[in-house]
Amino acid sequence: MLVESNNAKPYSITTTTTTTTTTTTTTTTTTTTTTTT
């Protein structure tokens, strides 16, 4: 069970990194639209 818990942690970090990248892209697009207006 201890081995499974350690494996779950790296997967969670990878998911968080992907979410952060998506959020940054969305924020950049919104900022560009506001500047154009």
N, CA and C atoms as an extended XYZ file, in Angstrom:
111
Properties=species:S:1:pos:R:3:atomname:S:1:resname:S:1:resid:I:1 pbc="F F F"
N         0.830       -1.199        0.000 N   MET     1
C         0.000        0.000        0.000 CA  MET     1
C         0.870        1.256        0.000 C   MET     1
N         2.007        1.188        0.668 N   LEU     2
C         2.883        2.356        0.720 CA  LEU     2
C         3.421        2.681       -0.667 C   LEU     2
N         3.693        1.650       -1.462 N   VAL     3
C         4.222        1.872       -2.811 CA  VAL     3
C         3.167        2.560       -3.670 C   VAL     3
N         1.908        2.163       -3.513 N   GLU     4
C         0.829        2.765       -4.305 CA  GLU     4
C         0.667        4.240       -3.944 C   GLU     4
N         0.830        4.575       -2.686 N   SER     5
C         0.677        5.966       -2.260 CA  SER     5
C         1.773        6.837       -2.865 C   SER     5
N         2.988        6.313       -2.952 N   ASN     6
C         4.096        7.080       -3.535 CA  ASN     6
C         3.878        7.295       -5.031 C   ASN     6
N         3.311        6.304       -5.703 N   ASN     7
C         3.061        6.430       -7.144 CA  ASN     7
C         1.959        7.440       -7.427 C   ASN     7
N         1.022        7.575       -6.523 N   ALA     8
C        -0.102        8.495       -6.726 CA  ALA     8
C         0.376        9.946       -6.666 C   ALA     8
N         1.389       10.231       -5.881 N   LYS     9
C         1.873       11.610       -5.734 CA  LYS     9
C         2.446       12.169       -7.042 C   LYS     9
N         3.340       11.461       -7.738 N   PRO    10
C         3.892       11.982       -8.997 CA  PRO    10
C         2.798       12.254      -10.034 C   PRO    10
N         1.784       11.406      -10.086 N   TYR    11
C         0.703       11.598      -11.051 CA  TYR    11
C        -0.059       12.887      -10.761 C   TYR    11
N        -0.255       13.190       -9.491 N   SER    12
C        -0.982       14.402       -9.111 CA  SER    12
C        -0.205       15.652       -9.513 C   SER    12
N         1.116       15.599       -9.367 N   ILE    13
C         1.954       16.753       -9.722 CA  ILE    13
C         1.891       17.004      -11.235 C   ILE    13
N         1.894       15.928      -12.014 N   THR    14
C         1.840       16.067      -13.473 CA  THR    14
C         0.519       16.687      -13.898 C   THR    14
N        -0.558       16.285      -13.247 N   THR    15
C        -1.880       16.825      -13.588 CA  THR    15
C        -1.946       18.303      -13.258 C   THR    15
N        -1.349       18.688      -12.130 N   THR    16
C        -1.373       20.096      -11.728 CA  THR    16
C        -0.592       20.953      -12.720 C   THR    16
N         0.516       20.424      -13.217 N   THR    17
C         1.328       21.178      -14.175 CA  THR    17
C         0.560       21.422      -15.464 C   THR    17
N        -0.180       20.415      -15.915 N   THR    18
C        -0.961       20.552      -17.149 CA  THR    18
C        -2.054       21.595      -16.967 C   THR    18
N        -2.686       21.593      -15.800 N   THR    19
C        -3.764       22.552      -15.538 CA  THR    19
C        -3.217       23.972      -15.510 C   THR    19
N        -2.025       24.129      -14.933 N   THR    20
C        -1.428       25.467      -14.851 CA  THR    20
C        -1.113       26.002      -16.239 C   THR    20
N        -0.638       25.134      -17.120 N   THR    21
C        -0.302       25.558      -18.477 CA  THR    21
C        -1.553       26.003      -19.222 C   THR    21
N        -2.647       25.266      -19.032 N   THR    22
C        -3.904       25.615      -19.705 CA  THR    22
C        -4.425       26.947      -19.193 C   THR    22
N        -4.317       27.162      -17.891 N   THR    23
C        -4.807       28.405      -17.304 CA  THR    23
C        -3.995       29.597      -17.817 C   THR    23
N        -2.697       29.410      -17.956 N   THR    24
C        -1.837       30.499      -18.434 CA  THR    24
C        -2.184       30.868      -19.870 C   THR    24
N        -2.452       29.868      -20.687 N   THR    25
C        -2.803       30.123      -22.085 CA  THR    25
C        -4.116       30.881      -22.179 C   THR    25
N        -5.085       30.500      -21.360 N   THR    26
C        -6.387       31.163      -21.377 CA  THR    26
C        -6.247       32.610      -20.926 C   THR    26
N        -5.432       32.834      -19.907 N   THR    27
C        -5.252       34.193      -19.398 CA  THR    27
C        -4.576       35.081      -20.449 C   THR    27
N        -3.613       34.526      -21.164 N   THR    28
C        -2.911       35.291      -22.188 CA  THR    28
C        -3.860       35.681      -23.323 C   THR    28
N        -4.727       34.758      -23.708 N   THR    29
C        -5.688       35.038      -24.781 CA  THR    29
C        -6.651       36.141      -24.362 C   THR    29
N        -7.094       36.083      -23.115 N   THR    30
C        -8.036       37.091      -22.622 CA  THR    30
C        -7.371       38.463      -22.584 C   THR    30
N        -6.112       38.495      -22.177 N   THR    31
C        -5.403       39.768      -22.091 CA  THR    31
C        -5.201       40.369      -23.481 C   THR    31
N        -4.909       39.523      -24.459 N   THR    32
C        -4.702       40.009      -25.828 CA  THR    32
C        -5.991       40.604      -26.379 C   THR    32
N        -7.121       39.956      -26.089 N   THR    33
C        -8.412       40.453      -26.589 CA  THR    33
C        -8.725       41.808      -25.977 C   THR    33
N        -8.416       41.951      -24.691 N   THR    34
C        -8.694       43.215      -24.022 CA  THR    34
C        -7.833       44.339      -24.599 C   THR    34
N        -6.585       44.014      -24.932 N   THR    35
C        -5.684       45.029      -25.485 CA  THR    35
C        -6.159       45.473      -26.870 C   THR    35
N        -6.658       44.539      -27.660 N   THR    36
C        -7.138       44.859      -29.002 CA  THR    36
C        -8.344       45.795      -28.925 C   THR    36
N        -9.204       45.554      -27.949 N   THR    37
C       -10.399       46.388      -27.803 CA  THR    37
C        -9.986       47.780      -27.342 C   THR    37
